[in-house]
């Protein structure tokens, strides 16, 4: 697997983690069993940790990636401050 292919796969893993978070959170919101709700919310939190781990790998494999995220954060700040 090339480095570029690995980067694409890591991005797919990040996407899968976010999909899992959405699925577990939605199920918890629709369920009336307190134990199931608490467990699903806990699992969703763990998935966010996994997403962070994959982001750390992505940032190390693709050094320009953090700059792009920072640019996105700045653009939202600019919109919020009325600069855009």
Buried (B, 14 or more C-beta within 10 A) or exposed (E): EEEEEBBEEBBEBBEBBBEBBEBBBEBBEEEEEEEEBEBBBEBBEBBEEBBEEBBEBBBEEBEEBEEEEEEEEEEEEEEEEEEE
